[in-house]
Amino acid sequence: MYAILEVPGKGKGLVAVEDIPKGTRILSEGPVITTPDRQQNNEWLKTHISQQVDSLSEHQRGSFLSMHNLYPYNNVAEQSLGIIRTNSLPIETNGIGGGIFLEACRINHACDNNAQKNWNQCIQRHTVHALRNISKGEEITIYYLGLYSNREVRQKKLLDKFGFLCSCRLCSLPTEQSQKSDERLTRIDHLDDLIGHDGMQLKFLLRTLRFVDERIRLYNEQNPDRSGLPRAYLDAAQIAIANGDLARGRIFAERAVEGWRTSYGSDSKEVIEHGPLARNPAKLELYGLSLKWKTSLDDVPQDLDQDNFEDWLWRREKPKKLERLGQSIDLRNREIFPSFAALPNSNTADMDFYEKIGDVYRPLRHWCFLGEIVDFTTLHHLELELMDVDDKKIPLHFYTDDRGSKFQVQLGYTVAVLYAQRYRFIYGDAGIRLEDYQMVKIFPIPLEKLLELNDQVQQFSTEVDEVRICHGCGRKTASSKRCGRCSSFWYCNEVCQKAGWNEKGHKANCKLLRDPDIRGLFVLKWDQFDNKLQFPLQVAEGS
Ligand SMILES: C[S@@+](CC[C@H](N)C(=O)[O-])C[C@H]1O[C@@H](n2cnc3c(N)ncnc32)[C@H](O)[C@@H]1O
């Protein structure tokens, strides 16, 4: 399938001598020299390697000693060590850490590699598979670096570790396209962190599925002709199956296994281990942790086109119809939006706010603290100084896992903290200590403006006994016309609507009112509000 040839600017490399279809095993090879997995001193290593070099056939030795070497040497032992350092591929098996493969080690790198290398534990050989169709005459390339990173980081690592400047298609993109590709890669990497962060915690599974969906979509945009990210499909399978959704679970598992079959082969550990999951997803230990998404194996819609099928598979929501603001909550209602002084104390179980079920306290009703950012610093974690509805300044400290780095913070923005408590910090101040970043939202609008918006919402988007007030002229109206964009405010007709837009500030407010989080505030409808009963609070028993 290939020949080892001189490749301009890269030394030797593997070049396809025929068309190689995606998924083909191009090579399967055992090591001729191995090195231990633990750190050894140089002298020991040199002897260990020399013994192996001496026992190679003449042809093998010649081939080994002609390999690329990035290190200076004075004798064959040093030369051999240098060659191993330059070329060794990982081997994860009984005390062995890496080794030399006479052909696999000749494969050059590309950041948009067309082939995948893998140490196959089951057959104790390194395999290389075609990740996409490779044409006759094309060079076969693999990816030398473990993680996806942006162009600058990749180039630096390749130069430091392998002594060359990569000129692959991805590294040669014009600046703008390269930036796009970098952004995608950074996001793919970040999504991996986010997925790992919440793991298989039930209450976050839908959100985690969203991250996996986005990650695979971006990966496919970056590498359109490959078979996705098998590991990510396995994450999706586990999420579906944990919620009792066997139909989607099986499809995701099949995609994971198919991806591994393409890149590692049918005899790989991954295919052997996860193949049964694709046949019988109910076997997964996590199955039925919740039965919230329960389906049977063949609850798969048959009549959808590809896009709609993917929307079904990933449980993608159709763009939400905006919540009607018909019965909006008044943000000036101090029961629901208390000042800091009126919040429950974190040291005592205030039964105005909590109910006790078994050993846990749960919020008895919804409440939400509002405060405007008047100062902020980040030392160990994000600390905000907030001005509450009584113009009192209080600190808010982010003890969340990300220490607040996820948030876009700006002076004059308003912070909403769900189920906030008064907390006394060790150094004496009272403030809010935030541990779950899901309990906070930040709105790009000062508190006073938010309250003014609230007053308008109360007046112009509600309907009391079928009486509506036109935002344009301020008169009662029987018209059923709402603003077409935010579908919130009532108008008699287009003239009134123009007046509302141009003269009464709806242009700016309309944008705010289309923000699902702001609307969620007015109707107390965020996922977190709905999760009320899944949310044990740490509240000490007290007087
Ligand atoms: C494992 S070897 C690959 C085989 C090597 N070309 C040879 O002739 O033996 C790694 C070395 O190949 C060269 N190489 C690999 N990929 C390259 C690339 N994309 N551009 C330039 N040189 C590359 C670098 O010198 C690197 O240190």
Ligand as a Chemical Component Dictionary entry (heavy atoms), coordinates in Angstrom:
data_LIG
# 
_chem_comp.id                   LIG 
_chem_comp.type                 NON-POLYMER 
_chem_comp.pdbx_formal_charge   0 
_chem_comp.three_letter_code    LIG 
# 
loop_
_chem_comp_atom.comp_id 
_chem_comp_atom.atom_id 
_chem_comp_atom.alt_atom_id 
_chem_comp_atom.type_symbol 
_chem_comp_atom.charge 
_chem_comp_atom.model_Cartn_x 
_chem_comp_atom.model_Cartn_y 
_chem_comp_atom.model_Cartn_z 
_chem_comp_atom.pdbx_ordinal 
LIG C1  C1  C 0  9.753  9.910  13.566 1  
LIG S1  S1  S 1  10.710 10.737 12.440 2  
LIG C2  C2  C 0  9.869  10.563 10.972 3  
LIG C3  C3  C 0  10.720 9.938  9.884  4  
LIG C4  C4  C 0  11.821 10.797 9.426  5  
LIG N1  N1  N 0  11.362 11.720 8.413  6  
LIG C5  C5  C 0  12.974 9.996  8.882  7  
LIG O1  O1  O 0  13.501 10.312 7.815  8  
LIG O2  O2  O -1 13.372 9.014  9.524  9  
LIG C6  C6  C 0  10.504 12.368 12.985 10 
LIG C7  C7  C 0  11.310 13.375 12.259 11 
LIG O3  O3  O 0  10.860 13.503 10.930 12 
LIG C8  C8  C 0  10.880 14.865 10.519 13 
LIG N2  N2  N 0  9.511  15.279 10.271 14 
LIG C9  C9  C 0  8.392  14.660 10.641 15 
LIG N3  N3  N 0  7.296  15.312 10.227 16 
LIG C10 C10 C 0  7.730  16.400 9.587  17 
LIG C11 C11 C 0  7.085  17.499 8.940  18 
LIG N4  N4  N 0  5.759  17.583 8.875  19 
LIG N5  N5  N 0  7.858  18.452 8.379  20 
LIG C12 C12 C 0  9.208  18.392 8.441  21 
LIG N6  N6  N 0  9.869  17.385 9.056  22 
LIG C13 C13 C 0  9.158  16.394 9.614  23 
LIG C14 C14 C 0  11.460 15.658 11.662 24 
LIG O4  O4  O 0  12.819 15.796 11.443 25 
LIG C15 C15 C 0  11.202 14.747 12.868 26 
LIG O5  O5  O 0  12.132 14.945 13.891 27 
# 
loop_
_chem_comp_bond.comp_id 
_chem_comp_bond.atom_id_1 
_chem_comp_bond.atom_id_2 
_chem_comp_bond.value_order 
_chem_comp_bond.pdbx_ordinal 
LIG C1  S1  SING 1  
LIG S1  C2  SING 2  
LIG S1  C6  SING 3  
LIG C2  C3  SING 4  
LIG C3  C4  SING 5  
LIG C4  N1  SING 6  
LIG C4  C5  SING 7  
LIG C5  O1  DOUB 8  
LIG C5  O2  SING 9  
LIG C6  C7  SING 10 
LIG C7  O3  SING 11 
LIG C7  C15 SING 12 
LIG O3  C8  SING 13 
LIG C8  N2  SING 14 
LIG C8  C14 SING 15 
LIG N2  C9  SING 16 
LIG N2  C13 SING 17 
LIG C9  N3  DOUB 18 
LIG N3  C10 SING 19 
LIG C10 C11 SING 20 
LIG C10 C13 DOUB 21 
LIG C11 N4  SING 22 
LIG C11 N5  DOUB 23 
LIG N5  C12 SING 24 
LIG C12 N6  DOUB 25 
LIG N6  C13 SING 26 
LIG C14 O4  SING 27 
LIG C14 C15 SING 28 
LIG C15 O5  SING 29 
# 
